[in-house]
Amino acid sequence: MLFFLSSFFRDVMPKKRILISTGTECLSGIRPLLGVGNLIAILSLVCSLALVSCGPETILLRPSLDTPSHHVDNGYKLMAYGKTDAAMREFKRSMELNPEYAPAYVGLGIVYGMQGDLEQGRTLMKKAKSLARNGEQKKEVEMGFERLDFIEGQN
């Protein structure tokens, strides 16, 4: 912005040169071609741009990111990194958005199993089995039970 203004005044505004007592030339002033109204308009534009550039960043809400399936996907990714508490929050958020979404119960059941509470994990798997609506969800429930069996076998 400063570059624009400096080039504007350099190229558009004529310059007067005078000699100073040391014998060197310098810019003594700028003959005003612009009226006071135009100068105020430019100054207010500069101030407005300065204020806008200092404001907080805009946060765009993406409703497609706040869906039960998105939170379940995030939960599984967090589980893969061993962040079971964060994964639990994701699965619970999925359940808040849709209390009848079976994959959320499967994920939460696995998290409880990973944390050592296999009984709670199995209870959630049974709930997921009753909520499963299609073949894909039923298969996910079966895999959840198998995963809990695997966790139990390791202990």
Sequence and secondary structure as in RCSB ss.txt:
>XXXX:A:sequence
MLFFLSSFFRDVMPKKRILISTGTECLSGIRPLLGVGNLIAILSLVCSLALVSCGPETILLRPSLDTPSHHVDNG
YKLMAYGKTDAAMREFKRSMELNPEYAPAYVGLGIVYGMQGDLEQGRTLMKKAKSLARNGEQKKEVEMGFERLDF
IEGQN
>XXXX:A:secstr
 HHHHHHHHHHTS EEEEE TTS EEEEEE   S HHHHHHHHHHHHHHHHHHTS       GGGSSHHHHHHHH
HHHHHTT HHHHHHHHHHHHHH TT HHHHHHHHHHHHHTT HHHHHHHHHHHHHH  SHHHHHHHHHHHHHHHH
HHHH 
